[in-house]
Amino acid sequence: MKLVPLGDRVVIKQLEAKETTKSGIVLPNQAQEKPQEAEVVAVGPGGMVDGKEVKMQVKVGDKIIYSKYAGTDVKLNLDEEYIIVKQSDILAIVE
């Protein structure tokens, strides 16, 4: 199955949470903070959204930082988890 986003939507795959702190303390799953960094998997075509022209500024493979509570979680094939966000919920591209 393949996700194809519509309009100004972007499909992202969240990067793994860090399992240890900088000082080397191992964190249990419950204590790990959900990372806001992800990789772009698919990008919608852009176009007219709410009467305004939207040009897509991200591309597949970009590493991005997105808003903490943005998006819709989607689970495919029982083991693949993705998040669908609007381009406006993407805060930065990590270079």
Backbone as XML, in Angstrom:
<?xml version="1.0"?>
<chain id="A" units="angstrom">
  <residue number="1" name="MET">
    <atom name="N" x="0.847" y="-1.180" z="0.000"/>
    <atom name="CA" x="0.000" y="0.000" z="0.000"/>
    <atom name="C" x="0.890" y="1.239" z="0.000"/>
  </residue>
  <residue number="2" name="LYS">
    <atom name="N" x="0.470" y="2.251" z="-0.717"/>
    <atom name="CA" x="1.253" y="3.481" z="-0.839"/>
    <atom name="C" x="0.377" y="4.669" z="-0.468"/>
  </residue>
  <residue number="3" name="LEU">
    <atom name="N" x="0.920" y="5.589" z="0.318"/>
    <atom name="CA" x="0.196" y="6.809" z="0.684"/>
    <atom name="C" x="0.539" y="7.915" z="-0.304"/>
  </residue>
  <residue number="4" name="VAL">
    <atom name="N" x="-0.483" y="8.527" z="-0.882"/>
    <atom name="CA" x="-0.300" y="9.657" z="-1.793"/>
    <atom name="C" x="-1.060" y="10.837" z="-1.191"/>
  </residue>
  <residue number="5" name="PRO">
    <atom name="N" x="-0.339" y="11.819" z="-0.630"/>
    <atom name="CA" x="-1.012" y="12.953" z="0.008"/>
    <atom name="C" x="-1.659" y="13.888" z="-1.015"/>
  </residue>
  <residue number="6" name="LEU">
    <atom name="N" x="-2.719" y="14.557" z="-0.583"/>
    <atom name="CA" x="-3.438" y="15.496" z="-1.437"/>
    <atom name="C" x="-3.135" y="16.928" z="-1.001"/>
  </residue>
  <residue number="7" name="GLY">
    <atom name="N" x="-3.289" y="17.869" z="-1.922"/>
    <atom name="CA" x="-3.126" y="19.294" z="-1.602"/>
    <atom name="C" x="-1.781" y="19.609" z="-0.978"/>
  </residue>
  <residue number="8" name="ASP">
    <atom name="N" x="-1.813" y="20.312" z="0.158"/>
    <atom name="CA" x="-0.576" y="20.731" z="0.809"/>
    <atom name="C" x="-0.163" y="19.775" z="1.932"/>
  </residue>
  <residue number="9" name="ARG">
    <atom name="N" x="-0.558" y="18.523" z="1.827"/>
    <atom name="CA" x="-0.228" y="17.533" z="2.860"/>
    <atom name="C" x="1.125" y="16.880" z="2.567"/>
  </residue>
  <residue number="10" name="VAL">
    <atom name="N" x="1.779" y="16.438" z="3.649"/>
    <atom name="CA" x="3.077" y="15.782" z="3.559"/>
    <atom name="C" x="3.033" y="14.545" z="4.450"/>
  </residue>
  <residue number="11" name="VAL">
    <atom name="N" x="3.507" y="13.405" z="3.941"/>
    <atom name="CA" x="3.599" y="12.178" z="4.738"/>
    <atom name="C" x="5.016" y="12.093" z="5.279"/>
  </residue>
  <residue number="12" name="ILE">
    <atom name="N" x="5.123" y="11.936" z="6.607"/>
    <atom name="CA" x="6.445" y="11.872" z="7.242"/>
    <atom name="C" x="6.554" y="10.606" z="8.082"/>
  </residue>
  <residue number="13" name="LYS">
    <atom name="N" x="7.788" y="10.162" z="8.274"/>
    <atom name="CA" x="8.080" y="9.025" z="9.146"/>
    <atom name="C" x="8.941" y="9.555" z="10.278"/>
  </residue>
  <residue number="14" name="GLN">
    <atom name="N" x="8.427" y="9.407" z="11.484"/>
    <atom name="CA" x="9.102" y="9.944" z="12.662"/>
    <atom name="C" x="10.419" y="9.210" z="12.898"/>
  </residue>
  <residue number="15" name="LEU">
    <atom name="N" x="11.462" y="9.961" z="13.251"/>
    <atom name="CA" x="12.745" y="9.357" z="13.573"/>
    <atom name="C" x="12.663" y="8.722" z="14.954"/>
  </residue>
  <residue number="16" name="GLU">
    <atom name="N" x="13.526" y="7.758" z="15.207"/>
    <atom name="CA" x="13.505" y="7.016" z="16.472"/>
    <atom name="C" x="13.814" y="7.928" z="17.654"/>
  </residue>
  <residue number="17" name="ALA">
    <atom name="N" x="13.139" y="7.671" z="18.770"/>
    <atom name="CA" x="13.387" y="8.411" z="20.011"/>
    <atom name="C" x="14.739" y="7.994" z="20.580"/>
  </residue>
  <residue number="18" name="LYS">
    <atom name="N" x="15.413" y="8.931" z="21.205"/>
    <atom name="CA" x="16.697" y="8.624" z="21.821"/>
    <atom name="C" x="16.463" y="7.764" z="23.059"/>
  </residue>
  <residue number="19" name="GLU">
    <atom name="N" x="17.265" y="6.703" z="23.175"/>
    <atom name="CA" x="17.092" y="5.778" z="24.281"/>
    <atom name="C" x="17.997" y="6.096" z="25.460"/>
  </residue>
  <residue number="20" name="THR">
    <atom name="N" x="18.969" y="6.981" z="25.251"/>
    <atom name="CA" x="19.859" y="7.360" z="26.349"/>
    <atom name="C" x="20.006" y="8.873" z="26.388"/>
  </residue>
  <residue number="21" name="THR">
    <atom name="N" x="20.325" y="9.396" z="27.561"/>
    <atom name="CA" x="20.572" y="10.825" z="27.703"/>
    <atom name="C" x="22.012" y="11.111" z="27.311"/>
  </residue>
  <residue number="22" name="LYS">
    <atom name="N" x="22.385" y="12.375" z="27.251"/>
    <atom name="CA" x="23.758" y="12.746" z="26.916"/>
    <atom name="C" x="24.760" y="12.178" z="27.912"/>
  </residue>
  <residue number="23" name="SER">
    <atom name="N" x="24.317" y="12.008" z="29.165"/>
    <atom name="CA" x="25.221" y="11.481" z="30.193"/>
    <atom name="C" x="25.242" y="9.958" z="30.217"/>
  </residue>
  <residue number="24" name="GLY">
    <atom name="N" x="24.458" y="9.297" z="29.346"/>
    <atom name="CA" x="24.506" y="7.850" z="29.234"/>
    <atom name="C" x="23.438" y="7.104" z="30.007"/>
  </residue>
  <residue number="25" name="ILE">
    <atom name="N" x="22.482" y="7.799" z="30.585"/>
    <atom name="CA" x="21.405" y="7.140" z="31.330"/>
    <atom name="C" x="20.399" y="6.565" z="30.334"/>
  </residue>
  <residue number="26" name="VAL">
    <atom name="N" x="20.084" y="5.271" z="30.482"/>
    <atom name="CA" x="19.135" y="4.609" z="29.595"/>
    <atom name="C" x="17.717" y="4.946" z="30.040"/>
  </residue>
  <residue number="27" name="LEU">
    <atom name="N" x="16.894" y="5.403" z="29.096"/>
    <atom name="CA" x="15.511" y="5.799" z="29.391"/>
    <atom name="C" x="14.543" y="4.673" z="29.033"/>
  </residue>
  <residue number="28" name="PRO">
    <atom name="N" x="13.591" y="4.360" z="29.912"/>
    <atom name="CA" x="12.554" y="3.389" z="29.537"/>
    <atom name="C" x="11.620" y="4.018" z="28.502"/>
  </residue>
  <residue number="29" name="ASN">
    <atom name="N" x="10.868" y="3.185" z="27.786"/>
    <atom name="CA" x="9.973" y="3.682" z="26.728"/>
    <atom name="C" x="9.022" y="4.764" z="27.208"/>
  </residue>
  <residue number="30" name="GLN">
    <atom name="N" x="8.491" y="4.648" z="28.427"/>
    <atom name="CA" x="7.533" y="5.623" z="28.931"/>
    <atom name="C" x="8.175" y="6.990" z="29.140"/>
  </residue>
  <residue number="31" name="ALA">
    <atom name="N" x="9.456" y="7.054" z="29.414"/>
    <atom name="CA" x="10.128" y="8.321" z="29.693"/>
    <atom name="C" x="10.670" y="8.990" z="28.433"/>
  </residue>
  <residue number="32" name="GLN">
    <atom name="N" x="10.682" y="8.268" z="27.324"/>
    <atom name="CA" x="11.212" y="8.835" z="26.090"/>
    <atom name="C" x="10.226" y="9.846" z="25.519"/>
  </residue>
  <residue number="33" name="GLU">
    <atom name="N" x="10.732" y="11.029" z="25.228"/>
    <atom name="CA" x="9.883" y="12.067" z="24.640"/>
    <atom name="C" x="9.739" y="11.811" z="23.150"/>
  </residue>
  <residue number="34" name="LYS">
    <atom name="N" x="8.535" y="11.982" z="22.636"/>
    <atom name="CA" x="8.265" y="11.802" z="21.216"/>
    <atom name="C" x="9.069" y="12.843" z="20.431"/>
  </residue>
  <residue number="35" name="PRO">
    <atom name="N" x="9.967" y="12.409" z="19.544"/>
    <atom name="CA" x="10.766" y="13.379" z="18.800"/>
    <atom name="C" x="9.922" y="14.168" z="17.809"/>
  </residue>
  <residue number="36" name="GLN">
    <atom name="N" x="10.334" y="15.397" z="17.534"/>
    <atom name="CA" x="9.627" y="16.235" z="16.566"/>
    <atom name="C" x="10.382" y="16.253" z="15.238"/>
  </residue>
  <residue number="37" name="GLU">
    <atom name="N" x="11.352" y="15.371" z="15.096"/>
    <atom name="CA" x="12.136" y="15.298" z="13.883"/>
    <atom name="C" x="11.664" y="14.096" z="13.065"/>
  </residue>
  <residue number="38" name="ALA">
    <atom name="N" x="11.546" y="14.286" z="11.749"/>
    <atom name="CA" x="11.026" y="13.219" z="10.886"/>
    <atom name="C" x="11.649" y="13.324" z="9.499"/>
  </residue>
  <residue number="39" name="GLU">
    <atom name="N" x="11.424" y="12.279" z="8.708"/>
    <atom name="CA" x="11.875" y="12.269" z="7.325"/>
    <atom name="C" x="10.650" y="12.302" z="6.421"/>
  </residue>
  <residue number="40" name="VAL">
    <atom name="N" x="10.711" y="13.108" z="5.366"/>
    <atom name="CA" x="9.603" y="13.231" z="4.418"/>
    <atom name="C" x="9.569" y="11.991" z="3.528"/>
  </residue>
  <residue number="41" name="VAL">
    <atom name="N" x="8.399" y="11.338" z="3.469"/>
    <atom name="CA" x="8.217" y="10.121" z="2.689"/>
    <atom name="C" x="7.475" y="10.415" z="1.383"/>
  </residue>
  <residue number="42" name="ALA">
    <atom name="N" x="6.496" y="11.329" z="1.432"/>
    <atom name="CA" x="5.723" y="11.687" z="0.237"/>
    <atom name="C" x="5.233" y="13.124" z="0.383"/>
  </residue>
  <residue number="43" name="VAL">
    <atom name="N" x="5.091" y="13.818" z="-0.757"/>
    <atom name="CA" x="4.674" y="15.225" z="-0.767"/>
    <atom name="C" x="3.508" y="15.392" z="-1.730"/>
  </residue>
  <residue number="44" name="GLY">
    <atom name="N" x="2.480" y="16.115" z="-1.275"/>
    <atom name="CA" x="1.329" y="16.409" z="-2.120"/>
    <atom name="C" x="1.702" y="17.393" z="-3.226"/>
  </residue>
  <residue number="45" name="PRO">
    <atom name="N" x="0.787" y="17.612" z="-4.172"/>
    <atom name="CA" x="1.074" y="18.474" z="-5.311"/>
    <atom name="C" x="1.012" y="19.973" z="-5.025"/>
  </residue>
  <residue number="46" name="GLY">
    <atom name="N" x="0.480" y="20.359" z="-3.873"/>
    <atom name="CA" x="0.313" y="21.790" z="-3.609"/>
    <atom name="C" x="-0.929" y="22.284" z="-4.321"/>
  </residue>
  <residue number="47" name="GLY">
    <atom name="N" x="-0.826" y="23.437" z="-4.987"/>
    <atom name="CA" x="-1.965" y="23.976" z="-5.721"/>
    <atom name="C" x="-2.758" y="24.973" z="-4.902"/>
  </residue>
  <residue number="48" name="MET">
    <atom name="N" x="-4.051" y="25.076" z="-5.178"/>
    <atom name="CA" x="-4.912" y="26.021" z="-4.485"/>
    <atom name="C" x="-5.457" y="25.396" z="-3.203"/>
  </residue>
  <residue number="49" name="VAL">
    <atom name="N" x="-5.189" y="26.038" z="-2.074"/>
    <atom name="CA" x="-5.698" y="25.592" z="-0.784"/>
    <atom name="C" x="-6.331" y="26.800" z="-0.109"/>
  </residue>
  <residue number="50" name="ASP">
    <atom name="N" x="-7.622" y="26.726" z="0.189"/>
    <atom name="CA" x="-8.370" y="27.830" z="0.790"/>
    <atom name="C" x="-8.224" y="29.129" z="-0.003"/>
  </residue>
  <residue number="51" name="GLY">
    <atom name="N" x="-8.232" y="29.017" z="-1.327"/>
    <atom name="CA" x="-8.167" y="30.187" z="-2.191"/>
    <atom name="C" x="-6.787" y="30.786" z="-2.361"/>
  </residue>
  <residue number="52" name="LYS">
    <atom name="N" x="-5.765" y="30.145" z="-1.807"/>
    <atom name="CA" x="-4.391" y="30.652" z="-1.930"/>
    <atom name="C" x="-3.531" y="29.601" z="-2.611"/>
  </residue>
  <residue number="53" name="GLU">
    <atom name="N" x="-2.619" y="30.061" z="-3.450"/>
    <atom name="CA" x="-1.696" y="29.148" z="-4.125"/>
    <atom name="C" x="-0.632" y="28.687" z="-3.128"/>
  </residue>
  <residue number="54" name="VAL">
    <atom name="N" x="-0.434" y="27.374" z="-3.031"/>
    <atom name="CA" x="0.564" y="26.808" z="-2.126"/>
    <atom name="C" x="1.625" y="26.090" z="-2.950"/>
  </residue>
  <residue number="55" name="LYS">
    <atom name="N" x="2.869" y="26.531" z="-2.801"/>
    <atom name="CA" x="3.996" y="25.887" z="-3.468"/>
    <atom name="C" x="4.695" y="25.016" z="-2.426"/>
  </residue>
  <residue number="56" name="MET">
    <atom name="N" x="4.914" y="23.757" z="-2.756"/>
    <atom name="CA" x="5.533" y="22.830" z="-1.808"/>
    <atom name="C" x="7.025" y="23.154" z="-1.678"/>
  </residue>
  <residue number="57" name="GLN">
    <atom name="N" x="7.479" y="23.277" z="-0.432"/>
    <atom name="CA" x="8.858" y="23.670" z="-0.161"/>
    <atom name="C" x="9.712" y="22.517" z="0.342"/>
  </residue>
  <residue number="58" name="VAL">
    <atom name="N" x="9.106" y="21.352" z="0.561"/>
    <atom name="CA" x="9.865" y="20.182" z="1.001"/>
    <atom name="C" x="9.819" y="19.130" z="-0.093"/>
  </residue>
  <residue number="59" name="LYS">
    <atom name="N" x="10.761" y="18.198" z="-0.035"/>
    <atom name="CA" x="10.804" y="17.115" z="-1.013"/>
    <atom name="C" x="11.070" y="15.801" z="-0.290"/>
  </residue>
  <residue number="60" name="VAL">
    <atom name="N" x="10.808" y="14.707" z="-0.947"/>
    <atom name="CA" x="11.020" y="13.383" z="-0.370"/>
    <atom name="C" x="12.485" y="13.245" z="0.040"/>
  </residue>
  <residue number="61" name="GLY">
    <atom name="N" x="12.710" y="12.744" z="1.247"/>
    <atom name="CA" x="14.057" y="12.556" z="1.758"/>
    <atom name="C" x="14.534" y="13.654" z="2.689"/>
  </residue>
  <residue number="62" name="ASP">
    <atom name="N" x="13.847" y="14.810" z="2.691"/>
    <atom name="CA" x="14.221" y="15.907" z="3.590"/>
    <atom name="C" x="14.011" y="15.490" z="5.039"/>
  </residue>
  <residue number="63" name="LYS">
    <atom name="N" x="14.916" y="15.910" z="5.915"/>
    <atom name="CA" x="14.745" y="15.759" z="7.361"/>
    <atom name="C" x="14.116" y="17.066" z="7.840"/>
  </residue>
  <residue number="64" name="ILE">
    <atom name="N" x="13.024" y="16.960" z="8.598"/>
    <atom name="CA" x="12.287" y="18.155" z="9.002"/>
    <atom name="C" x="11.992" y="18.148" z="10.504"/>
  </residue>
  <residue number="65" name="ILE">
    <atom name="N" x="11.625" y="19.325" z="11.004"/>
    <atom name="CA" x="11.112" y="19.467" z="12.367"/>
    <atom name="C" x="9.689" y="19.988" z="12.217"/>
  </residue>
  <residue number="66" name="TYR">
    <atom name="N" x="8.742" y="19.334" z="12.920"/>
    <atom name="CA" x="7.337" y="19.710" z="12.783"/>
    <atom name="C" x="6.742" y="20.057" z="14.147"/>
  </residue>
  <residue number="67" name="SER">
    <atom name="N" x="5.593" y="20.703" z="14.138"/>
    <atom name="CA" x="4.905" y="21.104" z="15.369"/>
    <atom name="C" x="4.594" y="19.889" z="16.227"/>
  </residue>
  <residue number="68" name="LYS">
    <atom name="N" x="4.684" y="20.078" z="17.521"/>
    <atom name="CA" x="4.568" y="18.974" z="18.482"/>
    <atom name="C" x="3.257" y="18.194" z="18.374"/>
  </residue>
  <residue number="69" name="TYR">
    <atom name="N" x="2.131" y="18.866" z="18.255"/>
    <atom name="CA" x="0.838" y="18.176" z="18.254"/>
    <atom name="C" x="0.179" y="18.170" z="16.878"/>
  </residue>
  <residue number="70" name="ALA">
    <atom name="N" x="0.970" y="18.289" z="15.829"/>
    <atom name="CA" x="0.436" y="18.362" z="14.468"/>
    <atom name="C" x="0.240" y="16.974" z="13.875"/>
  </residue>
  <residue number="71" name="GLY">
    <atom name="N" x="-0.652" y="16.910" z="12.919"/>
    <atom name="CA" x="-0.769" y="15.733" z="12.079"/>
    <atom name="C" x="-1.730" y="14.659" z="12.538"/>
  </residue>
  <residue number="72" name="THR">
    <atom name="N" x="-1.880" y="13.677" z="11.660"/>
    <atom name="CA" x="-2.725" y="12.522" z="11.883"/>
    <atom name="C" x="-1.875" y="11.274" z="11.769"/>
  </residue>
  <residue number="73" name="ASP">
    <atom name="N" x="-1.881" y="10.443" z="12.820"/>
    <atom name="CA" x="-1.114" y="9.202" z="12.804"/>
    <atom name="C" x="-1.814" y="8.179" z="11.919"/>
  </residue>
  <residue number="74" name="VAL">
    <atom name="N" x="-1.020" y="7.469" z="11.095"/>
    <atom name="CA" x="-1.542" y="6.448" z="10.197"/>
    <atom name="C" x="-0.662" y="5.210" z="10.333"/>
  </residue>
  <residue number="75" name="LYS">
    <atom name="N" x="-1.298" y="4.047" z="10.436"/>
    <atom name="CA" x="-0.555" y="2.799" z="10.549"/>
    <atom name="C" x="-0.867" y="1.942" z="9.325"/>
  </residue>
  <residue number="76" name="LEU">
    <atom name="N" x="0.176" y="1.506" z="8.612"/>
    <atom name="CA" x="0.016" y="0.658" z="7.433"/>
    <atom name="C" x="0.725" y="-0.671" z="7.665"/>
  </residue>
  <residue number="77" name="ASN">
    <atom name="N" x="0.153" y="-1.723" z="7.148"/>
    <atom name="CA" x="0.767" y="-3.055" z="7.183"/>
    <atom name="C" x="1.189" y="-3.486" z="8.586"/>
  </residue>
  <residue number="78" name="LEU">
    <atom name="N" x="0.494" y="-3.043" z="9.606"/>
    <atom name="CA" x="0.698" y="-3.428" z="11.002"/>
    <atom name="C" x="2.029" y="-3.008" z="11.614"/>
  </residue>
  <residue number="79" name="ASP">
    <atom name="N" x="3.011" y="-2.606" z="10.822"/>
    <atom name="CA" x="4.301" y="-2.258" z="11.419"/>
    <atom name="C" x="4.861" y="-0.921" z="10.950"/>
  </residue>
  <residue number="80" name="GLU">
    <atom name="N" x="4.254" y="-0.309" z="9.961"/>
    <atom name="CA" x="4.747" y="0.962" z="9.448"/>
    <atom name="C" x="3.858" y="2.093" z="9.956"/>
  </residue>
  <residue number="81" name="GLU">
    <atom name="N" x="4.454" y="3.047" z="10.690"/>
    <atom name="CA" x="3.696" y="4.179" z="11.211"/>
    <atom name="C" x="4.147" y="5.463" z="10.535"/>
  </residue>
  <residue number="82" name="TYR">
    <atom name="N" x="3.172" y="6.242" z="10.080"/>
    <atom name="CA" x="3.436" y="7.506" z="9.413"/>
    <atom name="C" x="2.582" y="8.599" z="10.049"/>
  </residue>
  <residue number="83" name="ILE">
    <atom name="N" x="2.928" y="9.842" z="9.750"/>
    <atom name="CA" x="2.141" y="10.983" z="10.189"/>
    <atom name="C" x="1.869" y="11.839" z="8.957"/>
  </residue>
  <residue number="84" name="ILE">
    <atom name="N" x="0.619" y="12.257" z="8.785"/>
    <atom name="CA" x="0.268" y="13.148" z="7.683"/>
    <atom name="C" x="0.069" y="14.538" z="8.272"/>
  </residue>
  <residue number="85" name="VAL">
    <atom name="N" x="0.868" y="15.509" z="7.800"/>
    <atom name="CA" x="0.796" y="16.877" z="8.302"/>
    <atom name="C" x="0.585" y="17.844" z="7.148"/>
  </residue>
  <residue number="86" name="LYS">
    <atom name="N" x="0.072" y="19.033" z="7.464"/>
    <atom name="CA" x="0.016" y="20.108" z="6.482"/>
    <atom name="C" x="1.424" y="20.707" z="6.377"/>
  </residue>
  <residue number="87" name="GLN">
    <atom name="N" x="1.738" y="21.249" z="5.213"/>
    <atom name="CA" x="3.050" y="21.871" z="5.049"/>
    <atom name="C" x="3.245" y="23.005" z="6.061"/>
  </residue>
  <residue number="88" name="SER">
    <atom name="N" x="2.178" y="23.692" z="6.424"/>
    <atom name="CA" x="2.287" y="24.804" z="7.373"/>
    <atom name="C" x="2.668" y="24.330" z="8.782"/>
  </residue>
  <residue number="89" name="ASP">
    <atom name="N" x="2.507" y="23.025" z="9.079"/>
    <atom name="CA" x="2.909" y="22.488" z="10.377"/>
    <atom name="C" x="4.404" y="22.137" z="10.416"/>
  </residue>
  <residue number="90" name="ILE">
    <atom name="N" x="5.076" y="22.218" z="9.281"/>
    <atom name="CA" x="6.518" y="21.957" z="9.224"/>
    <atom name="C" x="7.234" y="23.249" z="9.567"/>
  </residue>
  <residue number="91" name="LEU">
    <atom name="N" x="8.069" y="23.183" z="10.594"/>
    <atom name="CA" x="8.746" y="24.385" z="11.095"/>
    <atom name="C" x="10.086" y="24.647" z="10.418"/>
  </residue>
  <residue number="92" name="ALA">
    <atom name="N" x="10.827" y="23.576" z="10.063"/>
    <atom name="CA" x="12.161" y="23.772" z="9.504"/>
    <atom name="C" x="12.623" y="22.519" z="8.775"/>
  </residue>
  <residue number="93" name="ILE">
    <atom name="N" x="13.562" y="22.708" z="7.854"/>
    <atom name="CA" x="14.256" y="21.616" z="7.197"/>
    <atom name="C" x="15.640" y="21.527" z="7.843"/>
  </residue>
  <residue number="94" name="VAL">
    <atom name="N" x="16.024" y="20.314" z="8.240"/>
    <atom name="CA" x="17.329" y="20.117" z="8.887"/>
    <atom name="C" x="18.342" y="19.784" z="7.796"/>
  </residue>
  <residue number="95" name="GLU">
    <atom name="N" x="19.406" y="20.600" z="7.707"/>
    <atom name="CA" x="20.434" y="20.372" z="6.681"/>
    <atom name="C" x="21.706" y="19.868" z="7.299"/>
  </residue>
</chain>
